[in-house]
Amino acid sequence: MHNFNHLKQQPNASNNQRAHPGRGRYASNAAGFDIKPDQSQQTPDRHGNAHWIAASQEAKNNPVLALKLIAKETPHLDAIRTLAISPRHLSDFTKRKMIKVFPGWECLDTEDRNLASFMYGITHEDTNGYQAGFTGALRVLEKYIEPWNIEDMITPI
């Protein structure tokens, strides 16, 4: 008889040690991102919803999706949860270019499309606009970040 107890997942033992918890198809879940519903009361209303999304690290890692969530007026806690577990989205230009130059593009999932676009951009001097779309989305995202005011400096978050 074989013992398979070693295959059981340890309760949150390695969630803090992973580089990107909750990211990718090989990650088990988004356990590293436990945003509780009562935190919405803790977040002050000094800034708009778009500011809180744009100021998050998750938005900086996936700016194209962040801009789409801002346009849909998604609540910031929901948007940050979505950004934390979603693979990086591509610009429409990059998608159109990759359909033309990459055979089998339609058969790839989102993560593989991102990897293929990244590799193609590196080897072909960003002719697919991968890096340009990413940096352009970051610049637009920065416009949503509101400047600090006196209340931000006095009142702790």
C-alpha positions in Angstrom: 0.0 0.0 0.0 1.3 3.5 -0.9 1.0 6.5 1.3 0.0 9.7 -0.5 -0.1 12.0 2.4 2.9 14.0 1.0 0.6 15.2 -1.8 -1.8 17.0 0.4 -1.4 20.8 0.3 0.0 22.3 3.4 -2.3 25.0 4.9 -0.8 28.3 3.7 2.7 27.1 4.4 4.1 28.2 1.1 1.7 30.8 0.0 3.8 33.6 1.3 7.0 32.1 -0.2 5.8 32.1 -3.8 6.9 34.9 -6.0 3.4 35.5 -7.4 0.7 33.8 -5.4 -2.5 33.2 -7.3 -0.9 33.8 -10.7 -0.7 31.4 -13.5 -2.2 28.1 -14.3 0.1 26.3 -11.9 -0.9 28.2 -8.8 -3.5 26.6 -6.6 -5.5 29.7 -5.7 -5.4 33.3 -4.7 -4.9 32.6 -1.0 -2.2 35.3 -0.8 -4.9 37.9 -1.5 -7.3 37.7 1.3 -9.2 40.9 0.9 -12.1 40.9 3.4 -15.4 42.6 2.7 -15.1 44.7 5.8 -12.1 46.5 4.3 -14.3 48.6 2.1 -15.2 50.5 5.3 -11.6 51.0 6.2 -10.7 52.5 2.8 -11.3 56.3 3.0 -13.3 57.9 0.3 -10.8 60.7 -0.2 -10.0 59.4 -3.7 -12.0 58.0 -6.5 -12.4 54.4 -7.5 -10.1 54.8 -10.5 -7.3 56.2 -8.3 -7.4 53.1 -6.0 -7.2 50.8 -8.9 -4.4 52.7 -10.7 -2.3 53.1 -7.6 -2.3 49.4 -6.8 0.7 47.2 -7.7 -1.6 44.7 -9.4 -2.6 47.4 -11.9 1.0 48.3 -12.6 1.6 44.6 -13.4 -1.4 44.4 -15.7 -2.1 47.9 -16.9 -4.2 47.0 -20.0 -6.7 45.0 -17.9 -6.6 47.7 -15.3 -7.7 50.3 -17.8 -10.6 48.0 -19.0 -11.7 47.6 -15.4 -11.6 51.4 -14.8 -13.6 51.9 -18.0 -16.3 49.4 -16.7 -16.3 51.3 -13.4 -15.6 48.1 -11.4 -15.3 48.7 -7.6 -11.7 48.9 -6.7 -11.6 45.9 -4.3 -13.1 43.7 -7.0 -10.8 45.1 -9.6 -7.7 44.5 -7.5 -8.8 40.9 -6.9 -9.3 40.4 -10.6 -6.0 41.9 -11.4 -4.2 39.8 -8.8 -5.3 36.5 -10.4 -5.4 37.4 -14.1 -2.6 36.9 -16.6 -1.3 40.0 -18.3 -3.7 41.2 -21.0 -2.5 42.4 -24.4 -3.4 45.5 -26.3 -5.7 45.2 -29.3 -2.9 46.1 -31.7 -0.7 43.3 -30.3 -3.5 40.8 -30.7 -4.2 41.8 -34.3 -0.5 41.7 -35.2 0.0 38.3 -33.5 -3.0 36.8 -35.4 -1.2 37.7 -38.6 2.3 36.5 -37.8 1.9 33.6 -35.4 0.4 30.4 -36.7 -1.8 28.7 -34.2 -2.5 31.9 -32.2 -6.2 30.9 -31.9 -5.3 27.7 -30.1 -3.3 29.3 -27.3 -4.7 30.3 -23.9 -4.2 33.7 -22.4 -0.9 32.9 -20.7 0.6 31.3 -23.7 -0.5 34.2 -25.9 1.2 36.6 -23.5 4.4 34.5 -23.6 4.4 34.2 -27.3 3.8 37.9 -27.8 6.6 38.7 -25.3 9.0 36.4 -27.1 8.0 37.7 -30.6 8.4 41.3 -29.4 11.9 40.6 -28.0 13.1 38.8 -31.2 11.5 41.2 -33.7 12.3 44.6 -32.1 8.8 45.0 -30.7 7.1 45.1 -34.1 4.0 43.6 -32.4 3.8 46.5 -30.0 4.0 44.3 -26.9 6.3 46.6 -24.9 4.9 49.8 -26.4 1.3 48.8 -25.5 2.5 48.0 -21.9 4.3 51.3 -21.4 1.5 53.2 -23.1 -1.1 51.7 -20.8 1.1 52.5 -17.8 1.3 56.2 -18.9 -2.5 56.4 -19.2 -2.9 54.6 -15.9 -0.7 57.2 -14.2 -3.2 59.9 -15.2 -5.8 58.3 -12.9 -3.6 58.6 -9.8 -4.8 61.7 -7.9 -2.3 64.0 -6.2 -1.8 63.9 -2.5 -3.8 66.4 -0.4 -3.6 67.6 3.2 -6.0 64.9 4.4 -3.8 62.2 3.0 -0.8 63.5 5.0 -2.7 63.9 8.2 -5.1 61.0 8.3 -3.6 57.5 8.2 -5.2 55.0 5.8 
